[in-house]
Amino acid sequence: MPYTRTWSEELVAEWLQLEGYFVEVSVPIGVTKKGGRFEADVLGIKIKEHILHVMHIEIGNLGQSAEKNIQTLQNKFSSQKQNAIIDYCKKKLGFKGRVSYNNLYVATYVSKKTLPIAKKSNINLKRIEDFIREDVVPAINKWKANPPFHPKTRGKIIMLPDGLWLLHLIDMMTR
């Protein structure tokens, strides 16, 4: 299994895992004109009610130019890349049914001008602090309220799985 390149990619991968997805990182989805390759930062895949659910998340730092940022985001989630990701997931799992594809860009930095333009352009963009507050913390709380096992401890402390290091840190900081 490839390793994430950054702590923010690791956080997204751990969150998807907690949400019940099989997770892959740095998934090759095409080649550049110069011979390099395009990669999806993090993919979450799960089958629910006979539908293949694909969550494609890109993570990074967006600069000051809102116009360039929007162009970058549209390119990262182009229909060509979406189709390549869907085909990859279907082939990997041998799946032939319906597919639900969703994407998200988690920005470790984004200019204030970019956020409203992204919203108008129907680009799913969140600042990392909003992602943690709106998605990660509620997922931790939901998982702890209904863990997939019955804890043997008598106290009220329910621990997340050991390998989810960043989620452990966030859990400790938000208690």
N, C-alpha and C positions, 0 to 999 in steps of 0.2 A: 504494500500500500504506500503510495506517495505521501510525503509529509507536507503539511501546509507551509507556506513561505513566510507568513506573518502571524502575529498574535490575533489580528482581526479575522483572518481566514480561519484560524483554529477556533475562535469563539463561534463563528457562524457554523462550522462543521459540528461542534459540540451541541449547539442549540438544535440543529436539524436531527442529530442522533437522539437527543432527548425527546424530540417530537415524533419519533418513531420511523424516521427515514433511514434507509441505507445511504451512506454518504461516500462520495468520491470527490477527490480534489485534483486540480490540475489536469482536467480531462481534455485531451487533444480533440479539437473539433474542425480543424481545417488547416490549410497552409497559406502562407503569405506569398505575395508576388516574388519576394526575394528568397524564398525557400525556408523561412522560419515557420512557426506554427501558431495558430490561434488556440487558446485553451480557455475552458470554462473554469473559473476559480473554484467553485464548490457546487456540486450537484447533490440534491437530495431526491431519493426515489422510493416510492412505496406504492403498493397496490392496495386499494381500498374499494370495496363494493364493485369489483371487476373493472376498475378504472386504474390505469397507470398514472400516478401523480408525480410530476417532475417539477422540482423547485430548483431553478437556476439562479445562483447568487454570485454577483461580482462584487468585489470589495476593493476600495482604493481611495486615493486622494484626488479630488478634483480641484483644478486651479481657479484662478480669478475670473477667467473669461467664460461667462454664462453660455454664450453661443457655442464655443468650442466644447464646453462640457456637455451640452445637449447633443451635439453631433457625435461625441465620443460614446455617450450612452445609447443613442440610436444605433450606432455601429455595433456595440457590444451585444445588443439584443435584436439584431436584424433578423428578418424572417429566414434568411439563409442559415444563420447560426442556430436559430430556434429549431429549424428542421433537422440540422445536423445533430443537435443534442437529442431530439426526440428519436431519431433513427438509431443513435448510439444506445440509448436506454432500451428501446424495444429489442434491438439485436442482442444486447447484453443479457436480457432476461428472457429472450425468446417469446416476447409478448406480442400478441396480434390484435388486441382489443382497442378500446377507446383510450385516449391520452388527454390528460389535463396538464397544461404547461403554465407555470407562473414564473415570474422573475422579479428580482429585487436587486438594487444597487445599494450597498451599505457604504456610505462615504465617511472615511476617517477625517476628512476635511472637505467642506464644500462652501463656496461663496454664498452669501445671503441672496444674491440675485438669481442664482441657479435654481433654488428650491421652488419658487412660484412658477418659473418657466417650465420646469420638469413636470409640475402638477398639471399645467395647461396642456402639455404635450403627452399626457397619459403615461409618463415614465414613473415607475415605482422606485422612488429614491428616498432613503432615510439617512439621517445623520446617525453616526454610531451611538451617540448618547440616547437618541430616541429609540433606536433599535433595542438597546439594552433595557430601557425603561418600559417600552411598549410590547416587546416580544419575548426577550430573554427572561426577565424577572417573572412575568406571568406564567411562562412555561415551567420554570423551576417550581413555582408555587403549586401549579396544577399537578405536576408530577409528584411532588411531596404529599399532596392531599390524597392522591390515589396511586401509590407506588405499585409496580407490577408484582410485588411480593409482600408478605406480611412480616414486618420487622419484629425481631425477637426482643428488642429493647423495650423497657417499661416506660421510659421517658418519652417526651414528645419530639425528640430529635430524630429526624429521618435524613440520612445522608444520601447524597447523589452517588451514582456509580463512580468508582475511584478514578477512572481514566478521564473524567471530565474536569480537568484542572481549572480551567478558567470559569466554568460554571460554579465550581466549589468556591472560588474566590468571590464571585459576585454574590453567591448565597450567603457567605460569611459577612460580607459588607452590608447586606440589606436586612439582616436579622434585626 
